[in-house]
Amino acid sequence: MEKNKAELKYVSIVFIKIDLSELPKNKLPRFRKYITSSLKEMVETLEGFLLPLGDRYLIVYGYPKTHENNPERALNTALHFKKQIMGRIEGIYPKIGVASGEVLISHREFGPPEIIGNPANTGARLADMAEGGEILCDSNTYSFVKFKFEFMEKGEVKLKGMKKKVSVFSLIDRRKGILRKRSFGSEGFPFVDREKELFLLKKFVEDVFTEEIGKVVFLLGDAGIGKSRLVEEVYSQALGYSLENMKQFQWYEGKCNRGIDTVAFQPFIEIIRGFIGEWIDGDPEKIRGAITRYMDDTEDTDMIMHILGFGKRRVGISEASEKGKIFNALLQFIYGISLMHPTVFVIDDLYSADTSTLEFLEYMSGRLNRFPFLMIILSRIDKNLPFWRVKENMKSLLGSALVEIYLKKLDEEDALKLIDIMKGKENIPENVIKRAVELSHGNPLYLEEFIRYYIERQSGMEPDTPPTIRGLIDSRIDSLDPGTTEVLEEASVIGYRVDREILGMITDHFDDLNAHIRKLVNASILSDVSEGKTENLYFYHPLYREVAYKRMLSRHKKRLHKKIAQTIEEHFSSRIHEFYEELARHYKNADEKNKAVKYSILAGEKLEKNYASQEAIKFYRDALEICEDRSKTYELLLRIAHLERLSGNGNKALSYLEECERICESTEERIKVYTSAGTTYESMSRYDEALTYYKKSLSTGKEIDFRLKIPAYLGIAWVYYIRGKYDEVENAIMKIKGFLETAKNPDEIDKQHLARAYNILASTYNSTGRHEFAFQLYTGALKIYRSLGDEAGISTIHNNLSGIFSGIGDYLTAIEYLENAYEIDEKMGRLLGCAIALYNIGENYLELYHLDMAEEFFNRYLEMNKKIHNILGNGYGNWGNGKGIFGEGRIQKSRRVSQQIY
């Protein structure tokens, strides 16, 4: 780590206070040395950081290297140290506090790093609060390890110097026995979408039972993808098969793990322990007796006793001859016990296996021609680690006897199913569920932790990344070399999709960039995808990107965002429109407000043209948040209101217009706001309010350019048309016509206004029986809209032309026009237009006496109205439904439905 560099880390802190005042002064130096050396050995073994502070000690897990189980390492250290010291020094009762969370670690040129953040303060305060010999921890630590340790709740406590109360838990001890399940509530981790993999594994179990033919199965996937949960299900299936067929079976598990008590052959030691029971009271003779029953050779028995720790040496076996003997003995042992009954061995977390375990697996693969047992090996995917090479060698040696199963991510449907099972009766908001599904990216553990974290916090906010997940991902990142980590951070600033060309332009590691990328791809952090002629990188999981990004200091992120944006402007100027969205994001995060506003508006306009209204609104809002120019703010508010109205969000549109009115400085600006408000009320079927605002627009600035008032006249004409006041419609249109006839310059005529005038007048003619004139005006309007490329206008005319064909009894042609209109409106996100088309399709099917189809479209219309809060429209929908049901002879239901009109 560079000196004078700071970094954000999610850590677990152990704070130990020891009162040595009662000890004789001549013994103090010796005891202090013993305590410090004991702690140093533990902390170095678990790859943490120790800072002695007199008779106090600060221990950090997560620095310099993060592990996925930092809180567990912290509590193991606390327990181990407490038992060791209290057993060695009479009358000494250490007080220990443990806390987890994010800290800022600042590296100084001289001396230890400075650690700043709540966990350090909380750990110290908890140590102050603890009784002698007590270990207290905070809720962050407890949430991570509560299934592995026993605690006593102490409730919420106000710690000195802290504003908020802290939930405190007193550690009792590790839970005893095999912890097979990770449980959610009382139900256990739900099992979803693993049927194919379960079927295959069940088949392998049955083969062992029936034919005594086994396999080695590698179960591979991300942490939390469901490997252990699948094995639990296989165990249940094997147990069921055993009971059903009255045939005994054996199931043994061993876990690879580097920690205080790690020894060579660790998973196989756990398997042997499972076989002989709880060490038969630890009596070496009883253990030897249990092993001898299945070992023909005395030397083999000696070797097994040796790796169990009952020989001259317990670990560090290195001599080739002795190691060969141990390998042979271990192979004979697992082979021998598997001949007794159908046997399944499970080895978990092979990626963290000790060297001896990996070497033995290769040895076993080269010595066995036939497997009388099933061995299931679980591991994450990381091609950079030694186990991957061993797996590939085993595959070459074993051929079809080795099977690889890669667990895929859950799709959205299964993710929602899993949430539904997990949340039980808890009421979790839709936005929380949506974010959990989005960020979990199909990983069941991530999904579970998001939901659990939200429930435990009982927060109305969207969930942040839970500490458990943060720890898992941090440990992956910290296993990388510094150069690869920096490339990962640069990629995280670019985004979830990483343009390889841009990464090459902004990285500080250009010369060895490909090597770093290959390491990230091999570690399944990035995936390499060719898209046409472009090679892009994607984060394998969105949370990898989020955690890598959050680890960086704000000033460093800002510098990189600015560098990326400037690189895009410089090198991609000829197609810069492709990067508007990225430029808006990078300049916003770089705190370059003017450029952020510029590109946010350009991105919004681009998306609006592509009918992505909601995405456009997001960029306009981003611009609005940081815009310091009043006139731009006015235009943004007006634009957002317009798009919210088109999307059926009338009330949102009105709130933006109210804000817009407050900053108006000219008559022209007020006229536009009043007209837009009138159009919004009209879209909500609130016609009295629409007329009020249209007339307010006309009465504002009497001497103003008439062109500004044409939209208000058109709005008034349309409202009167809806109300059947056709004379008033023609009066309003005639005023517009008068202006158009006196216009000297064709450029003064807004073609969209002219097309709308044709449309309204045509609708009036159609309603009064002048169908031929109506058809001419509609086709004239359609021609204008097509010349302008105005899809919304084209949709409106298609909708209205259908009315002419309905009027002459050609209902099928009418439906065809309406389906065209609906297709356009759906593409554009115009929910009101969709609703109108659905209602009219229903009416036409009713005329054709296709009552089922009519009812279907009226119901779809009613559902659409709920989204856009069109109250008057509900009356139309229920009226149509009532007519259709009455036509079927269901008079009572027809009466009930029709009554809903009122």
C-alpha positions, 0 to 999 in steps of 0.5 A: 500500500502506498504511503500517504494514501487513504482507503475506505474499508468495511472491517471488523474491529476488536478492542481489548482492555486488560487491567494488569494493576493487580499483578506484581510489578516485576511480572508485568513486562513478562505478561505484557510480552506474552499477551502481545505475542499471543495476539500477534500470532493469532492476528497474523494467522488470520491476516488481520492488523494489530495495534498495541496501545499499552494495556489496550489492543486494537485489532482490525480484520478487513485490513490489510486484506479482507475476508468474507468472514471478517466478523467471524474472525473477530469473534473467534479471536476474542473467544480464543484470546479470552480463554487463553489469557484467563486460563494462563493468568489468574485474576485477569479478565479482559473486557472486549468490544467488537464492532463492524462497519466502514472506516477510513484508513489513512496510511502515514509515512511514519508510524501505523495507519490512522483508522477513523470511523464509527466501528473503532469508537463503538468497539472501544465504548463496548469494551468500556461497557463490558464486564470482566471476561465479557465480549460485547458486539454491535448489531452489524457483527451480530447479524453476520454471525448469529447462526454460528455463535450463541449470544445474549441480547443486552438491548439498546444502549446509549454509548458515551459520545454516540448520538444514537443508541446501539443494539448490544449483544453479549457473546457466549460461545460458538454454537456446538455441532454441525451447522448444516443450514443457513436459516431465514427466520424459522423456515430455513433457506428456501429451495427454488429453481434447482430442479435439473441439478437436483435431479442429476445429483439424485441420480448419482446418489441412486447409482451409489446405492444400486450399483456402487458406482460413484463419481466426483462432482464439482458444484461450482458457482458464486458465493451464495448461489445456492451450492450448500443449499442444493447439497442439503436437498441432496442429503434429504433425498439420500436419506429418503431413498435410504429409508424407502429401500431399508438400506443404510448410507453414510454422509460425511462432510469436511470444510476447507478454511484458513484460520487459527486452527487450520491444519494439513488435510483439514476437510479429510480430518473433519471427515474422519472425525465425523466417522469416528464420532466426537473423537471418542472422548479424545482418547487416542487408544479408542480412536486408534481402535476405531480406525484399525477396524477398517485399516489392514495395515498398521503403518496406514493406521499410524499415518491416519493417527499422525494427521489427526495430531497423535503423532510426533508432528501435527502439521507441516508434512513435507518429506516426499516419502512420508507424504506418499505414505499419508496419501496412501493411508488416507486413500485406503481409509476413505475407500475402506469405509465406502465399501461398508455402505453407500457413501457420500463425501462432501468437501466445501470451499475447495478454493481455500484448501490447504496444499496437502488437500489439493495434492491428495485429491490429485493423488486420489484421481490418479490411483482409483479406477473405480469409485465406490463413493460419491464425492461432491466438491463445492467451490466458487469459480476463480481460475487464478487460484491453485485449486482450479489447476487441480480440478483441471488435472483431475478432469484429465485423469478421471474423464467421465467419472468427474462431472462439473455442475455450474449453478446459474443465476435465478431469473426474475420470476424465481427471484420474486418467488424466493422473496415471497417465501422469505418475507412471510407476512412482512410488508416490504415496499415494491421499490425495495423488492425491485432494488433487491432483485436488481442488485442480487442479480439472481444470487439467492444469498444476496437476495436473502441478505437484502430482504433480511437486512431490510426487515432487521433495520425496519427502514423505509429506505431502499436497502444498502448493500448488506455487510455480509455481501460487502464482506464476501465481495471485499474478500474477492477484491483483496485477493487481487494484486494491487495493479489488478485492483486499480484496474478494477476500480477504474473499470467500476467508474466507467460503469457496469458495461466497461468499454475496453477502448476507454479503459485502455485510454484512462488506465495507469496500467496500459502496458500490462492491461490485458494481463490484469483483465485476464485475472479479473475474467478468470476470477469471475469478476468481469466477463469478456464479451465481443459485440460486433467489432467491439470488445466490451467487458461487463461486471459479472455481478452488479454488486461487484461493481458497486462494492469496488466503486464504494471502496474508493475515496470521493476525490479519486472517483471524481478525478476518474469520472472527469478523466473518462468524460474528457477522454470520450469528448476528445476521442469520440467527437464524431459520434458523441451522441452515442455517449450523451448518457455516459457523459451526463453521469460522469460529469455529474459524478465529477461535480462539473455542474455546467457540463452535467446539465448540458449532457443531461439535457442532450441525453433527455432529448435523445431518449425522448425522440426514441419514445423512452419518456421515463428514461428522458424524465430521469435525465431531465430531473438530474439536470434540474437538481444541479441547474443554476440557470433560471431559464433552463430550469423553466424549460426543464420543468415544462418539459418534465411536466409534458412527459409526465402528462403523456405518461399518464402522471397528471398530478406529477405534471401539475406539481412541476407546472406549479413550480414552473409558474413560481419562477416565471418572469415573462408573460410568454412564459406564464401563457405556456404554463397555463396552457400546459396546465389546461392540457394536463387537466384535460388529459385527466378528464377534469374539464372545468379546470382545463377550461379555467386554465385555457381561458386564463392563458387567453386573458394573459397579455392581451397584446401578445403574439396570437400564435402563443394563444393558438394551443389554448384555443385548440384546447377549448375547442377539444373540451367543447367537442367532448361536451358536445357543444359543437357550435362552440367548437367551430367558434374556437376553430374559426378564430384560429382559421382567421389568424391562419388566413391573414398570416403572410409568411408560411413560416408563421403557421405551426403545422402541428397546430394546423393538423390539430385544428383539422382533427378537432373540426373533423371530429365535430363534423363526424359527430354531426353526420358530415362524414365525408367532410370529416374524412377529408379533414382527417386525411389532411391532418394525417398527411401533415403528421406524417410529413412531420414524423409526429407519431403521436399525431398519427396515432390520434388520427388513426383513432379518430378515423376508426370512428368514421368506419364504426359510423358506417358499420365497418367495425373490423376496419375500425378495429384495425385502425385502433390496433395501429393507434394502440401499437404506436401509443404503447411504443411511446408510453402514452398511456392515455392514448392506449386507454382511448384505443382500448375503450374504442376497440371494446365498443367495436367488438360490442357492436359485432356482438363479440361480447367476450372480446368486448369485456376483455378490452373494457377491463384492460381499459379500466386497468389502464385508467387506474394507472392514469387516474382517469376517473371519468374514464372509469364510468365509460368503462363500466358502462361498456362492460354493463352493456356487454354483460346485459347483452349476454343476459346476465341482468343482475351483474349488468346492474351491479357493474353499471351502478359503478359508473356513479 
